[in-house]
Amino acid sequence: MQSAVWGPRVPASVFSHVHCPVCIRSTQKRAYRLSHLAAASAAPTVEPQSSAPTSDTGVYIRRRAPEGIGSQGCGPVDFRVIQSDENKPRNILEEIVWYKAVEIEKMREKQPISRLSLMLKMAPPSRDFIGAIRAAQARTGKPGLIAEVKKASPSKGIIQPDFDAVKIAKAYEEGGAACLSVLTDRKFFQGSFEYLQDIRSAGVTCPLLCKEFIVEAYQLFKARAYGADAVLLIAAVLPNNDLDYLAAAARKLGLQCLIEVHTVAELERVLQLKLDGCMLGINNRDLGTFQVDLHNNKAIMESPAGQQVVARDILIAGESGIFTPEDVAFVQSTGCGAVLVGESLVKTGDPAAAVKTLLG
């Protein structure tokens, strides 16, 4: 293939918005239209916000490279543009989100929305994810545990070499977990949507959270088709318009949502949303440094926004940095009714015993 290279005078965004007829197959374009039509039929109309979200409103992660893609294949020619440092991901979460566009395109080619819609008709009924956590909290007097089925992570690499999703899920349930979180991201976490299906088919009764980096409605259809009962939405990635739309689409599909925040500013704007069928989560990992600080949980819950969560009786989970019964007690003392724990449980040889120990 021939290459045509431009210097800085030609912005990459020029080519990111040009679609060459020989580069895009008609079947791809039809699948794209079907996905968006299906998403529109699944979700009621959501009124737009009065102003466009910016980083000042808490949206930290850029959804795509600001200067566009670095290359554009078009027939026998590969157009390439020199990239600046600003056009590179600033952290691992941004890298994951940028890759989702590539990954979703591949998934859509393999499983168009029409096929997922057929799978939805045969999927078992969704279960009450939030209700299961509240029931465990009432039964034990401790936060309901969302135990994570997780093979690897970008920072830790392989966490559990002897990974068996079904075996781990059954052990979590035996140990007393209220719900399970299942990683589905393939490239960065070695997860799979098939894990949801396998766990559900194996008879595990704990409701399942699809731990996916969701940026469009196609992923909601896939999560529900594979047996998820709830999905993760990340406020640092999604402005309120997108959160509102995706939460509405999720409700229509029978999915509940865990909306994750990292800062007080994110919590403040999330509380402006319609939160029917939603719970919240505080991720104690700093997105700038990726350091974990459990006291972030306390600071957010002591803020006026955190006090509003308590006053409105919204279920909220503490996430990241939870390894011991003392950590669970600390998070509970801040006002959280749930905890999401992964690494410290999955890396043990006996996940059931690890759950029992964590919950005291």
C-alpha positions in Angstrom: 0.0 0.0 0.0 1.3 3.5 -0.9 1.6 6.1 1.8 1.0 9.8 1.6 2.4 11.7 4.5 1.5 15.3 5.5 3.2 17.5 8.0 1.7 19.6 10.8 0.1 22.0 8.3 -2.6 19.4 7.5 -4.7 18.7 10.7 -5.6 15.1 11.3 -9.2 16.1 11.9 -9.6 16.8 8.2 -9.2 13.1 7.5 -11.2 11.9 10.5 -14.3 13.5 9.0 -13.8 12.4 5.4 -15.3 9.1 4.4 -14.1 7.6 1.1 -16.7 5.4 -0.6 -14.1 2.6 -1.4 -13.2 2.5 2.3 -16.6 1.8 3.9 -18.7 -1.2 2.9 -22.4 -0.7 2.6 -23.0 -3.4 5.1 -21.0 -1.5 7.7 -23.0 1.7 7.1 -26.3 -0.3 7.3 -25.2 -1.9 10.6 -24.3 1.5 12.0 -27.8 2.9 11.1 -29.5 -0.1 12.5 -27.7 0.3 15.8 -28.6 3.9 16.2 -32.2 3.2 15.2 -32.5 0.4 17.7 -31.0 2.6 20.4 -33.4 5.3 19.7 -36.4 2.9 19.9 -35.1 1.6 23.2 -34.8 4.9 24.9 -37.3 7.7 25.4 -36.4 11.1 24.2 -34.1 13.0 26.6 -34.1 16.7 26.6 -30.6 18.2 26.0 -28.8 20.1 28.7 -28.7 23.9 28.6 -25.0 24.0 28.0 -22.3 21.7 26.5 -20.4 19.7 29.1 -16.8 20.6 29.5 -14.0 19.6 31.9 -15.3 22.2 34.3 -18.4 20.1 34.7 -16.4 17.0 35.6 -15.9 15.3 32.3 -12.2 14.4 32.6 -11.7 11.7 30.0 -11.6 12.8 26.3 -13.7 10.4 24.2 -11.4 10.5 21.2 -8.2 11.9 19.9 -8.7 15.7 19.6 -6.8 16.0 16.4 -8.5 13.0 14.8 -7.0 9.6 13.8 -3.4 9.4 12.6 -4.1 7.4 9.4 -7.0 6.9 7.0 -6.9 3.9 4.7 -8.6 4.6 1.4 -8.2 2.0 -1.4 -4.6 1.5 -2.3 -3.4 4.6 -0.4 -2.9 5.0 3.4 -3.1 8.7 4.3 -1.1 9.5 7.4 -0.8 12.7 9.4 2.0 13.5 11.9 0.6 13.4 15.4 1.3 15.8 18.3 1.7 14.7 21.9 -1.7 16.2 22.7 -3.2 13.6 20.4 -2.0 10.8 22.6 -4.0 9.3 25.6 -3.2 11.0 28.8 -3.9 8.0 31.0 -4.9 4.3 30.7 -8.7 5.1 31.0 -8.5 7.5 28.1 -6.6 4.8 26.1 -9.3 2.3 26.9 -12.1 4.6 25.9 -10.4 5.6 22.6 -10.0 2.0 21.7 -13.7 1.3 22.3 -14.5 2.9 18.9 -12.4 0.2 17.2 -13.6 -2.6 19.4 -17.3 -1.7 19.0 -16.9 -1.5 15.2 -15.5 -5.1 15.2 -18.3 -6.3 17.5 -21.0 -4.7 15.4 -19.6 -6.4 12.2 -19.7 -9.8 14.0 -23.0 -9.2 15.8 -25.2 -6.6 14.3 -27.9 -5.0 16.4 -30.5 -7.1 14.6 -28.9 -10.3 16.0 -28.6 -8.9 19.5 -32.3 -8.0 19.4 -33.1 -11.6 18.7 -30.9 -12.7 21.5 -32.7 -10.3 23.8 -36.0 -12.1 23.2 -34.5 -15.3 24.4 -32.5 -13.8 27.4 -33.7 -14.8 30.9 -35.5 -12.1 32.8 -33.3 -9.5 34.5 -32.8 -9.6 38.3 -32.9 -6.8 40.8 -29.2 -5.8 41.3 -29.9 -2.9 43.6 -32.5 -4.9 45.6 -30.1 -7.7 46.2 -27.6 -5.3 47.7 -30.1 -3.7 49.9 -31.4 -7.1 51.0 -27.9 -8.2 52.0 -27.3 -5.0 53.8 -30.5 -5.4 55.8 -29.7 -9.1 56.5 -26.1 -8.6 57.7 -26.0 -5.0 58.9 -22.9 -4.5 56.6 -22.5 -3.2 53.1 -23.6 -5.5 50.4 -20.6 -6.9 48.5 -20.2 -6.7 44.8 -17.4 -9.2 44.1 -15.5 -8.8 40.9 -14.7 -11.6 38.4 -11.5 -10.2 37.0 -8.5 -12.0 35.4 -6.2 -9.1 34.7 -5.8 -5.3 34.8 -3.5 -2.8 32.9 -1.6 -1.9 36.1 -1.3 -5.4 37.7 -1.1 -7.6 34.6 -2.5 -11.2 35.3 -4.1 -11.2 38.7 -5.3 -14.8 38.7 -3.4 -17.2 36.3 -5.7 -20.1 37.1 -8.7 -18.1 36.0 -12.1 -19.8 35.7 -15.0 -17.3 35.6 -17.7 -19.7 36.6 -15.7 -21.3 39.4 -14.9 -17.9 40.9 -18.4 -16.7 40.6 -19.8 -19.8 42.4 -17.2 -19.3 45.1 -18.2 -15.6 45.6 -21.8 -16.6 45.9 -21.0 -19.3 48.4 -19.0 -16.8 50.4 -21.9 -14.4 50.7 -21.5 -11.8 47.9 -24.7 -10.0 47.1 -23.9 -9.4 43.5 -21.1 -9.9 41.0 -19.2 -7.6 38.7 -17.9 -9.2 35.5 -15.1 -7.6 33.4 -16.0 -7.8 29.7 -13.2 -5.6 28.3 -11.0 -8.0 26.3 -7.9 -6.0 25.3 -7.0 -4.4 28.7 -8.6 -6.7 31.2 -8.7 -10.0 29.3 -12.5 -10.1 30.0 -15.3 -11.3 27.8 -19.1 -10.9 27.4 -19.1 -14.7 27.3 -18.2 -14.8 31.0 -21.6 -13.2 31.7 -23.4 -15.9 29.7 -21.4 -18.7 31.2 -21.9 -17.6 34.8 -25.7 -17.1 34.2 -26.0 -20.5 32.5 -24.1 -22.2 35.3 -27.0 -21.3 37.7 -25.4 -18.5 39.7 -28.2 -16.5 41.2 -26.3 -13.4 42.2 -27.3 -10.5 39.9 -24.5 -9.5 37.4 -23.0 -6.2 36.7 -21.4 -5.8 33.2 -18.1 -4.1 33.9 -17.7 -2.5 30.5 -16.5 0.9 29.5 -19.7 2.0 27.9 -19.8 4.8 25.4 -22.8 3.9 23.2 -26.1 2.1 23.3 -24.9 -0.9 21.3 -22.9 -2.1 24.4 -26.1 -2.0 26.5 -27.9 -4.3 24.0 -24.9 -6.7 24.1 -24.7 -6.7 27.9 -28.4 -7.5 28.3 -28.3 -10.1 25.5 -25.5 -11.9 27.4 -27.3 -12.0 30.7 -26.3 -8.8 32.6 -28.7 -7.3 35.1 -26.9 -4.0 35.5 -24.2 -1.9 33.7 -21.5 0.5 34.7 -21.6 4.1 33.5 -18.5 6.3 34.3 -19.2 10.1 34.9 -15.6 11.0 34.0 -16.2 9.6 30.5 -19.8 10.6 29.9 -21.4 14.1 30.1 -24.9 14.4 31.5 -26.6 14.2 28.2 -25.0 10.8 27.5 -25.6 9.6 31.1 -29.2 10.5 30.8 -29.6 8.9 27.4 -27.8 5.7 28.3 -29.5 5.3 31.7 -32.9 5.7 29.9 -32.0 3.1 27.3 -30.8 0.8 30.0 -34.1 1.1 31.9 -36.0 0.3 28.7 -33.9 -2.9 28.3 -34.4 -3.9 31.9 -30.9 -3.0 33.1 -30.1 -1.1 36.2 -27.1 1.3 36.3 -24.1 1.8 38.6 -23.0 5.4 37.9 -19.4 5.9 39.0 -17.9 9.2 40.2 -14.4 10.1 41.2 -14.9 13.6 42.6 -17.3 15.9 44.3 -17.9 17.8 41.1 -18.9 14.6 39.2 -21.3 13.7 42.0 -22.8 17.1 42.0 -23.7 16.9 38.3 -24.8 13.2 38.5 -27.3 14.2 41.2 -29.0 16.4 38.6 -30.0 13.3 36.6 -33.1 11.2 36.9 -31.7 8.3 38.9 -34.6 5.8 38.8 -33.1 2.3 38.6 -29.6 3.7 39.4 -27.1 3.4 42.2 -23.9 5.3 42.6 -20.3 4.4 43.2 -17.3 6.3 44.4 -14.0 5.1 42.8 -11.2 6.1 45.1 -8.6 6.0 42.3 -7.3 9.4 41.2 -7.5 9.5 37.4 -4.5 11.9 37.1 -2.1 9.9 39.2 -3.9 6.5 39.4 -3.1 6.5 43.1 -5.8 5.0 45.4 -6.8 6.9 48.6 -9.7 5.5 50.7 -10.1 8.9 52.3 -11.5 10.2 49.0 -14.6 8.2 49.9 -14.9 10.1 53.2 -14.3 13.5 51.6 -16.9 13.0 48.9 -19.5 11.7 51.4 -18.9 14.6 53.8 -19.5 17.2 51.0 -23.0 18.7 50.5 -23.5 16.5 47.5 -22.6 13.4 49.6 -25.0 14.5 52.3 -27.7 14.8 49.6 -27.0 11.2 48.6 -27.7 10.1 52.2 -30.8 12.3 52.5 -32.3 11.0 49.3 -31.5 7.4 50.4 -29.6 6.7 47.2 -27.5 3.5 47.4 -23.8 4.2 46.9 -20.8 1.9 46.8 -17.2 2.4 47.8 -14.8 1.2 45.1 -11.0 0.6 45.0 -8.6 0.4 47.9 -10.8 -2.0 49.9 -8.8 -5.0 51.2 -9.7 -5.7 54.8 -12.7 -5.8 57.1 -11.4 -2.5 58.6 -11.6 -1.0 55.1 -15.2 -2.2 54.7 -16.1 -0.7 58.1 -14.5 2.6 57.2 -16.4 2.9 53.9 -19.6 2.0 55.7 -19.0 4.7 58.3 -18.9 7.3 55.5 -22.5 6.3 54.4 -21.9 3.7 51.8 -24.3 0.7 51.6 -22.2 -1.3 49.3 -18.6 -2.1 48.4 -17.1 -3.3 45.1 -14.0 -5.5 45.6 -12.0 -7.4 43.0 -8.3 -7.8 43.2 -8.0 -8.8 46.9 -10.6 -11.6 46.4 -9.8 -13.0 43.0 -6.1 -13.5 43.5 -6.6 -15.8 46.5 -6.8 -19.6 46.1 -10.1 -19.7 48.0 -12.4 -16.8 47.0 -15.3 -18.1 49.1 -13.2 -17.9 52.3 -11.8 -14.5 51.2 -15.4 -13.1 50.9 -16.3 -14.5 54.4 -13.1 -13.0 55.9 -13.7 -9.6 54.2 -17.3 -9.4 55.5 -16.3 -10.5 59.0 
